[in-house]
Amino acid sequence: MTRRILGLQVAALALFALLAAQLARMQLLDPEVPPGYEPGTEARVVRAESPRGLIVDRGGRVIARNVPRFDLVVVPGDLPRDQAARARALVDLSHATGVPLGTLAGEVDRGLRSVDPLAARPLISGLSREQAIAMRAATAGIAGVDVRVTPGRAYEGGMLLAHILGHVGAIDEEELASYLARGYAMNGAVGRDGVERIYEAALRGEPGRRLVLTAAAGREIATLGELPGRAGATLMLSVDLELQRATAAALQRGIATGLARPDQGPSPVPAGAAVLLDARTGEVLALVSSPAYDANLFAGGGDAGQIASALVDPARPLVDRTYMEAHPPGSTFKPLVALAALQEGVATPQTRIASYGALYVQDVYNPSVTYVFGDWAAHGTLDLYGGMARSSDVYFYYLAGGYWQGRREVFRGLGPDRVAAYARSAGLGTPTGIDLPGEAPGLVPDPAWKLKATGDTWFLGDTYTFGIGQGYLTTTPLQMAVFTAAIANGGEVLVPRVVRGIERDGRIESTGRRVRGTLPVSPDTVRIVRETMRASTGPTGTASSGQPAGMTIGGKTGTAEFGTPDAKGTYPTHGWYIGFAPYDRPEVAVAVYLHHGVGAMDAGPVAREILEAYFGSRPSPSARSAP
């Protein structure tokens, strides 16, 4: 195999040397054109872009492929050098194509002043085959103009995979020098977003070269030799298209029920996100953000009106809410507070705290002032399992901030610095490292941050709201899925990825399993928190709505206030749900975020549908042995 590769390399080098020698001979040693060709014919080395690599889903279905694209181009360096003759040619070109004369003149001027005047500059992109034939005939007598076939990109799945796939487009001006240094053509196409951008080097392949003869007008009339390129590699996604479709359908239903709920503000945004992660490897099985856009919109020749609408849409369909946007996670943060409290000895599973609907705290400096921190219900006295199952805010106020009666400390809580430290150990407050561009880090606050950011000191109330996942804390759905996977797999904080392998020349290179860190807690602490999340999905738990029939899972709901209150003082709410399944042998972690809604009633059913789609609605064997 090695000898064969070496032989191919030697042959390729020999062919390239032959092409170079032929070019030197024709341009320097032998100014006479070959017999049978007109005077003015010249030899030129032309780049031949290799086919871009395919992208396939988890099952091998091609979801990004190459299609022929017809573009009308002008080569400024092939236009007449005489300014008057060039002006006449541009007038003729404008009449033949309908491209405004000012546009043509500006494009040609920029090309002549560029580092490569012979680089083709597109005038009309995305012509149909019939339009290309007609345009070639209309411009046949105009120097420097051609209709060229270039590889375009077509994407499957419409809006299902747009955020993941991204698109291919022209090189930006500010990036041009960098790409030219890496051997790209000035008018080359590169990945602009998604995996098309992150895996550009693998997908691009290696361009070939052709030695061609061109007529005086710049048109190719013969090929003298060719040095073939190398096709790009195939990206193998971890995402399954049909599971993505089922996740998107479930998310749409959750968004609709959340929007129908009262007290969601005057102009609620129909938006949400859902993530399904392999809790053992970090592979992303489904990653859905809504609203979305068609992946083909920016693939070349897209409708300008639709592009403009997507750019100004207040619902921001171009933003992937799974990892680009962070919000308060609400009570889905409580399992982390429980981990910290158990590990630090602040609480045990039997720690009992009473909630009578609110926690009343006297001002230390003015006892006549009392602050009220509400709970969503009066739960009575609860242990840790009950506190998680009922999602009691008062219980977690105690764990995070403790409780004082006057100047007497009744219960010593974690304090903001320890809560923040454990949150950061779980990967919150920094990007997860997913192989997609533009990830939001979220925010884990602490007293030092608040003083620097706002100039104000940290108060006990800040710790209370921090402990129930609100206030300054913000996370992405992907971060919450990674945290949930860490609880499920015993403490490993994984680096999520949407590409599971790269295939080239029949060989597959795995992107590998990566562990970013480990939760600083004992196995026993993880076990107890998992048990509390199982209790939360029980008949009296707030997370029961996310449990598929016949299966035991661990879960947690969250409902986080945001925005501006209405006349009654009621805030709109985000709906959250996190979970792992099956309980005994966790395979997957799920996170659902609804921009408007309630965790138990709106986000939970979305998680249930996603898990049912993944497991095929079949009871897990572990469900039979789960207590």
C-alpha positions in Angstrom: 0.0 0.0 0.0 2.9 2.4 0.9 4.7 1.6 -2.4 1.5 2.3 -4.3 1.0 5.7 -2.6 4.6 6.6 -3.2 4.2 5.7 -6.8 1.2 7.9 -7.2 3.0 10.7 -5.5 6.0 10.3 -7.9 3.7 10.2 -10.9 1.8 13.3 -9.7 5.1 15.2 -9.3 6.2 14.2 -12.8 3.0 15.3 -14.3 3.2 18.7 -12.6 6.8 19.1 -13.7 5.7 18.3 -17.3 3.0 20.9 -17.1 5.4 23.4 -15.7 7.9 22.7 -18.4 5.3 22.9 -21.1 4.1 26.2 -19.7 7.6 27.6 -19.6 8.3 26.4 -23.1 5.2 27.9 -24.6 5.4 31.2 -22.8 9.2 31.8 -22.8 11.0 29.7 -25.3 8.4 29.3 -28.1 6.2 32.4 -28.6 4.7 30.8 -31.7 1.3 29.2 -31.0 0.8 25.6 -31.9 -0.3 25.0 -35.5 -4.0 25.5 -36.1 -4.5 28.1 -33.4 -5.2 31.8 -33.9 -2.6 34.4 -33.0 -3.2 35.7 -29.5 -3.8 32.2 -28.1 -1.9 31.7 -24.9 -1.2 28.9 -22.4 -2.5 29.3 -18.8 -2.5 27.2 -15.7 -6.0 27.0 -14.3 -7.0 25.8 -10.9 -9.5 22.9 -10.9 -11.4 22.7 -7.6 -11.9 19.2 -6.3 -15.3 18.0 -5.2 -16.1 19.1 -1.7 -16.6 16.3 0.8 -20.1 14.9 1.5 -21.8 15.2 4.8 -23.9 12.2 6.0 -26.1 11.6 9.0 -25.6 8.9 11.6 -27.3 6.3 9.4 -25.2 7.2 6.3 -27.8 9.3 4.6 -26.3 12.0 2.4 -27.5 15.4 3.7 -25.0 17.7 2.0 -23.9 17.0 -1.6 -22.4 18.7 -4.6 -24.5 19.9 -7.5 -23.4 21.8 -10.6 -23.9 25.5 -10.4 -23.8 27.8 -13.4 -22.5 31.3 -12.9 -21.9 34.2 -15.3 -18.5 35.6 -14.6 -16.2 38.3 -15.8 -12.4 38.0 -15.9 -11.2 41.6 -15.6 -7.7 40.8 -16.9 -9.1 39.4 -20.1 -11.1 42.5 -21.0 -9.6 44.9 -23.5 -6.7 47.0 -22.0 -7.7 50.1 -24.0 -10.2 52.0 -21.7 -12.5 53.0 -24.6 -12.7 49.4 -25.9 -13.2 48.1 -22.3 -16.1 50.6 -21.8 -17.7 49.5 -25.1 -17.4 45.9 -23.9 -19.1 46.7 -20.6 -21.9 48.4 -22.4 -22.4 45.4 -24.6 -22.3 43.1 -21.5 -24.9 45.2 -19.7 -27.2 45.0 -22.6 -26.7 41.3 -23.0 -27.1 40.3 -19.4 -29.2 43.1 -17.7 -26.5 43.7 -15.1 -26.4 47.5 -14.5 -23.4 49.2 -16.1 -22.3 50.7 -12.8 -22.3 47.3 -11.1 -20.1 45.9 -13.9 -17.7 48.8 -13.9 -17.3 48.5 -10.1 -16.7 44.8 -10.2 -14.1 45.1 -13.0 -12.3 47.9 -11.3 -12.0 46.0 -8.0 -10.7 43.0 -10.0 -8.1 45.0 -11.8 -6.8 46.5 -8.6 -6.7 43.1 -6.8 -3.8 40.7 -6.5 -5.2 38.5 -9.2 -6.9 40.3 -12.2 -7.4 36.9 -13.8 -9.6 35.6 -11.1 -13.2 35.2 -12.3 -15.7 37.5 -10.5 -19.3 36.4 -10.5 -21.9 38.6 -12.0 -25.0 36.3 -11.9 -24.9 33.2 -9.7 -27.2 30.2 -9.6 -28.3 30.1 -13.3 -30.4 27.2 -14.4 -29.0 25.0 -17.2 -31.3 26.7 -19.7 -30.4 30.2 -18.5 -26.7 29.3 -18.7 -27.0 28.2 -22.3 -28.9 31.3 -23.2 -26.4 33.5 -21.4 -23.5 31.9 -23.1 -25.0 32.6 -26.5 -25.8 36.2 -25.6 -22.3 36.9 -24.5 -20.4 34.9 -27.0 -18.7 37.9 -28.7 -17.7 39.7 -25.5 -14.1 39.4 -24.3 -13.5 38.3 -20.7 -17.0 36.9 -20.1 -17.9 33.3 -19.6 -20.5 31.0 -18.1 -18.7 28.6 -15.8 -19.8 25.5 -14.0 -18.7 25.4 -10.4 -19.6 22.9 -7.7 -22.5 24.1 -5.6 -24.0 22.7 -2.5 -27.5 21.2 -1.8 -28.7 20.3 1.6 -31.3 17.7 2.7 -33.7 18.2 5.6 -34.7 21.8 4.9 -34.9 23.5 8.3 -34.0 20.4 10.3 -30.2 20.7 10.0 -29.5 24.2 8.9 -27.8 25.4 12.1 -25.6 22.3 12.2 -24.6 22.1 8.6 -24.1 25.9 7.9 -23.4 26.8 4.3 -20.7 27.5 1.8 -20.1 31.0 0.5 -17.6 33.5 -0.9 -14.5 34.5 1.1 -15.0 37.7 3.2 -12.7 40.6 2.4 -11.2 40.6 5.9 -10.3 36.9 5.6 -9.0 37.0 2.1 -5.3 37.3 2.9 -5.5 34.4 5.3 -7.2 32.1 2.8 -4.9 33.2 0.0 -1.9 32.2 2.1 -3.5 28.7 2.5 -3.7 28.3 -1.3 -7.3 29.3 -1.9 -8.3 31.1 -5.0 -9.4 34.7 -4.6 -12.9 33.8 -5.8 -13.0 30.5 -3.9 -15.9 29.2 -1.8 -15.4 28.3 1.8 -17.5 27.0 4.7 -19.3 30.0 6.3 -21.1 28.5 9.2 -21.8 25.2 11.0 -19.7 22.1 10.3 -19.0 23.4 6.8 -16.9 26.1 8.5 -15.4 24.1 11.4 -14.3 21.2 9.2 -13.4 23.3 6.2 -9.9 21.8 5.9 -11.2 18.2 5.7 -14.2 19.0 3.4 -12.2 21.2 0.9 -9.9 18.5 -0.4 -6.9 19.5 -2.6 -7.4 21.4 -5.9 -6.0 20.2 -9.2 -4.3 22.1 -12.0 -5.0 22.2 -15.8 -2.7 23.6 -18.5 -5.1 25.1 -21.0 -5.0 27.2 -24.2 -7.1 30.4 -24.1 -8.2 32.6 -27.0 -7.7 36.3 -26.9 -11.1 36.8 -25.3 -10.0 34.5 -22.4 -12.1 31.5 -23.4 -10.6 28.1 -23.0 -10.1 26.3 -26.4 -8.0 23.3 -25.5 -6.6 21.4 -22.5 -2.9 20.4 -22.8 -2.6 18.5 -19.5 -4.1 18.0 -16.1 -2.9 17.4 -12.6 -5.8 15.8 -10.7 -6.8 17.0 -7.3 -8.1 15.1 -4.3 -11.7 15.1 -3.2 -12.7 16.3 0.2 -13.3 13.9 3.1 -16.8 12.8 4.1 -18.1 14.1 7.4 -20.1 11.5 9.4 -22.5 13.3 11.8 -23.6 11.8 15.1 -27.0 13.3 14.5 -29.7 11.1 13.1 -32.0 12.9 10.6 -35.2 11.1 11.6 -34.5 11.6 15.3 -33.9 15.2 14.5 -37.3 15.3 12.8 -39.1 13.8 15.7 -37.3 16.2 18.1 -38.3 19.2 16.0 -42.0 18.0 16.0 -42.0 17.5 19.7 -40.4 20.9 20.3 -43.0 22.7 18.1 -45.8 21.2 20.2 -44.1 22.4 23.4 -43.7 25.9 22.0 -47.3 26.0 21.0 -48.6 25.0 24.5 -46.2 27.4 26.2 -47.3 30.3 24.0 -51.0 29.5 24.8 -50.3 29.9 28.5 -51.4 33.2 30.1 -49.1 35.8 31.5 -46.4 35.4 28.8 -46.2 39.0 27.8 -47.7 41.1 25.0 -45.5 39.8 22.1 -44.3 36.3 23.0 -41.5 34.9 20.8 -42.3 31.4 19.4 -38.9 29.9 20.2 -37.2 27.0 21.9 -34.4 24.4 21.8 -33.9 20.7 22.5 -30.7 18.6 22.9 -30.4 14.8 23.1 -26.9 13.7 24.0 -25.2 10.3 24.3 -24.4 10.5 28.0 -21.6 7.9 27.6 -19.7 9.5 24.6 -20.8 13.1 24.3 -22.1 12.5 20.8 -25.0 14.8 19.9 -28.0 12.7 18.7 -30.4 15.6 18.1 -29.8 19.3 18.2 -32.9 21.4 17.4 -33.4 25.2 17.6 -36.7 26.9 16.6 -37.4 28.9 14.6 -34.9 27.9 12.0 -34.2 28.5 8.3 -33.8 26.4 5.2 -30.2 25.3 4.8 -30.3 26.0 1.1 -31.2 29.7 1.6 -27.5 30.7 1.7 -26.2 27.9 -0.6 -26.0 30.2 -3.6 -28.6 31.9 -5.7 -30.9 32.1 -2.7 -33.9 34.4 -2.8 -32.7 37.9 -1.7 -36.0 38.7 -0.2 -36.1 35.6 2.0 -32.5 36.2 3.1 -33.3 39.8 4.1 -36.4 38.6 6.0 -34.3 36.0 7.9 -31.7 38.7 8.8 -34.3 41.0 10.4 -36.8 38.5 11.8 -37.2 39.4 15.5 -37.4 35.7 16.3 -33.8 35.4 15.1 -34.0 32.1 13.1 -30.3 32.3 12.3 -29.4 31.9 16.0 -29.1 28.3 17.3 -30.7 28.6 20.7 -29.2 25.2 21.8 -25.7 26.7 22.2 -25.6 30.3 21.0 -28.0 31.8 23.6 -28.0 31.6 27.4 -30.9 32.1 29.8 -31.6 31.5 33.6 -32.0 27.7 33.9 -34.5 27.9 36.8 -34.9 24.8 39.0 -32.9 22.6 36.6 -29.9 24.1 38.4 -31.0 22.6 41.8 -29.3 19.2 41.2 -26.0 21.0 41.1 -26.8 22.8 44.4 -27.7 19.4 45.8 -24.4 17.9 44.6 -22.4 20.8 46.3 -24.4 20.7 49.5 -23.9 16.9 49.9 -20.2 17.0 49.1 -19.5 20.0 51.3 -21.5 18.5 54.3 -24.1 21.3 54.2 -26.8 18.7 53.9 -27.5 14.9 54.0 -30.3 13.1 52.3 -32.2 13.3 55.6 -31.8 17.0 56.1 -35.3 18.3 56.8 -36.4 21.9 56.0 -39.9 23.3 56.3 -41.5 25.4 53.5 -44.7 27.3 54.3 -44.9 29.1 51.0 -42.1 31.7 51.5 -39.0 32.5 53.4 -39.0 35.6 55.5 -35.7 37.4 56.1 -35.2 40.4 58.4 -32.9 43.2 57.2 -29.7 42.9 59.4 -29.4 46.6 59.7 -33.1 47.5 60.0 -35.2 44.7 61.7 -38.4 46.5 60.8 -37.8 45.6 57.1 -38.6 42.0 56.1 -37.8 40.5 52.7 -40.0 37.8 51.3 -38.6 35.0 49.1 -41.5 33.0 47.8 -41.9 29.4 47.1 -44.3 28.2 44.4 -46.3 26.3 47.1 -46.4 25.5 50.8 -44.8 22.0 50.8 -44.4 21.4 54.6 -41.4 19.7 55.9 -39.2 17.9 53.3 -36.0 15.9 53.2 -33.6 16.2 50.2 -35.6 13.7 48.1 -38.8 15.6 48.8 -37.1 19.0 48.3 -36.0 17.9 44.8 -39.2 16.1 43.9 -41.4 19.0 44.9 -38.8 21.5 43.6 -39.1 23.6 46.8 -37.5 26.9 46.4 -37.3 27.4 50.2 -35.4 24.1 50.5 -32.7 25.3 48.1 -32.7 28.9 49.5 -31.4 27.2 52.7 -28.9 25.0 50.9 -27.4 27.9 48.9 -27.6 30.8 51.3 -28.5 29.4 54.7 -30.9 31.1 57.1 -30.6 33.6 59.9 -33.1 34.7 62.6 -32.0 38.1 63.5 -28.3 37.8 64.1 -28.4 34.0 64.9 -27.4 31.6 62.2 -30.0 28.8 62.0 -28.7 27.0 59.0 -25.4 27.4 57.3 -25.6 27.3 53.5 -23.0 26.9 50.8 -22.6 30.6 50.1 -22.2 32.1 46.6 -18.5 31.3 46.1 -18.9 27.6 46.7 -22.1 27.4 44.5 -20.2 29.2 41.7 -17.1 26.9 42.1 -19.3 23.8 41.6 -21.2 25.3 38.7 -17.9 26.0 36.9 -16.7 22.5 37.6 -19.8 21.3 35.7 -18.8 23.3 32.7 -21.2 26.2 33.2 -19.9 29.7 32.5 -17.6 28.6 29.7 -18.2 27.1 26.2 -18.6 23.3 26.1 -16.2 23.1 23.2 -18.8 21.7 20.7 -17.6 21.5 17.1 -19.8 24.4 16.0 -19.0 28.1 15.8 -20.4 30.9 17.9 -21.0 29.2 21.2 -22.2 31.4 24.1 -20.4 30.9 27.4 -23.3 31.7 29.7 -22.5 33.3 33.1 -21.8 32.0 36.5 -21.9 35.0 38.9 -20.2 35.5 42.2 -19.6 38.5 44.5 -16.4 39.6 42.8 -18.1 39.5 39.4 -21.0 41.5 40.6 -18.8 44.2 42.1 -16.8 44.5 38.9 -19.8 44.4 36.5 -22.3 46.5 38.5 -20.3 48.3 41.1 -22.6 46.9 43.7 -22.1 44.4 46.5 -23.5 40.9 46.7 -26.6 40.4 49.0 -28.1 37.3 50.6 -31.0 37.6 48.2 -28.5 37.2 45.3 -27.4 33.9 46.8 -31.0 32.8 47.2 -31.9 33.5 43.6 -28.6 31.9 42.5 -29.5 28.8 44.4 -32.7 28.3 42.4 -31.1 29.0 39.0 -32.2 32.6 38.5 -30.8 36.1 39.0 -27.6 36.6 37.1 -27.0 33.0 36.3 -27.4 32.0 32.6 -26.8 28.7 30.8 -27.4 27.2 27.4 -29.5 24.1 26.8 -26.4 22.3 25.6 -24.6 23.1 28.8 -27.5 21.7 30.8 -27.5 18.6 28.7 -23.7 18.1 29.3 -24.3 18.6 33.1 -27.1 16.1 33.1 -24.9 13.6 31.2 -22.3 14.1 33.9 -24.8 13.1 36.6 -25.8 10.1 34.4 -22.3 8.8 33.7 -20.9 9.1 37.2 -19.3 12.6 37.0 -17.5 13.0 33.7 -18.0 16.4 32.0 -17.9 15.5 28.3 -17.1 17.6 25.3 -20.1 17.3 23.0 -19.6 16.9 19.3 -21.8 16.7 16.2 -19.2 14.9 13.9 -18.4 11.4 15.0 -15.9 10.6 12.2 -14.1 11.7 9.1 -13.9 9.3 6.2 -11.2 9.6 3.5 -9.9 7.1 1.0 -11.9 4.3 2.7 -10.5 5.0 6.1 -12.5 6.4 9.0 -10.9 8.7 11.6 -13.0 9.0 14.8 -13.3 12.4 16.4 -12.9 10.5 19.7 -14.4 10.7 23.1 -13.2 13.8 25.1 -13.5 14.4 28.8 -13.3 18.0 29.8 -13.3 17.5 33.5 -14.9 15.6 36.4 -17.4 16.8 38.9 -15.5 17.2 42.3 -17.8 14.9 44.1 -17.8 11.3 45.4 -19.6 8.5 43.6 -22.0 8.3 46.6 -22.9 12.0 46.1 -23.7 11.4 42.4 -25.8 8.4 43.3 -27.9 10.3 45.8 -28.5 13.2 43.4 -29.5 10.7 40.8 -32.0 9.2 43.3 -33.5 12.6 44.0 -34.0 13.1 40.2 -35.7 9.7 40.0 -38.0 10.9 42.9 -38.7 14.0 40.9 -40.2 11.9 38.1 -42.4 9.9 40.5 -46.1 10.3 40.7 -45.9 13.3 43.1 -42.8 14.8 41.5 -42.8 17.9 39.3 -40.8 16.0 36.5 -43.3 13.1 36.0 -44.5 14.6 32.7 -41.1 13.8 31.1 -41.1 10.1 31.9 -42.0 7.7 29.0 -44.5 4.9 29.7 -42.8 1.8 31.0 -39.5 3.4 31.7 -37.8 4.8 34.8 -35.7 7.9 34.3 -34.2 10.8 36.3 -35.4 14.3 35.6 -35.9 17.8 36.8 -38.1 20.7 35.7 -37.4 24.4 35.7 -39.5 27.5 35.3 -37.5 30.7 35.2 -39.0 34.2 35.3 -37.7 36.9 32.9 -38.6 40.1 31.3 -41.0 42.7 32.6 -43.9 42.0 34.9 -47.5 42.8 33.9 -49.9 44.9 35.9 -50.4 42.1 38.4 -46.7 41.7 39.0 -46.5 38.4 37.0 -43.5 37.7 34.9 -43.3 35.7 31.7 -41.4 32.4 32.2 -39.0 30.1 30.4 -39.9 26.4 30.6 -37.0 23.9 31.1 -36.6 20.2 31.5 -33.5 18.0 32.0 -33.4 14.2 32.3 -31.4 11.0 31.7 -32.6 7.6 30.6 -32.9 4.7 31.4 -32.3 5.2 35.1 -30.3 2.1 35.8 -28.0 2.2 32.8 -28.2 5.7 31.4 -27.6 6.1 27.7 -28.9 9.6 26.9 -29.3 13.0 28.5 -32.0 15.4 27.3 -32.4 19.1 27.8 -35.5 21.1 26.6 -35.8 24.9 26.7 -39.0 26.8 25.8 -38.7 30.6 25.6 -42.3 30.8 27.0 -43.8 28.1 29.1 -43.7 26.1 32.3 -41.3 23.3 32.9 -43.7 20.6 34.2 -46.6 21.3 31.9 -44.9 22.3 28.6 -41.2 21.3 28.6 -41.6 17.9 30.3 -43.9 16.4 27.5 -41.4 17.5 24.9 -38.6 15.6 26.7 -40.9 12.5 27.0 -41.6 12.5 23.2 -37.9 12.8 22.4 -37.0 9.9 24.7 -39.8 7.8 23.2 -38.6 8.6 19.7 -35.0 7.5 20.7 -36.0 4.3 22.4 -38.7 3.5 19.8 -41.4 3.6 22.5 -40.2 0.2 23.8 -39.8 -0.3 27.5 -36.2 -0.4 28.5 -35.0 -3.7 30.1 -33.8 -1.6 33.1 -37.3 -0.4 33.8 -38.2 -3.8 35.0 -35.5 -3.9 37.6 -35.8 -0.3 38.7 -37.4 0.1 42.1 
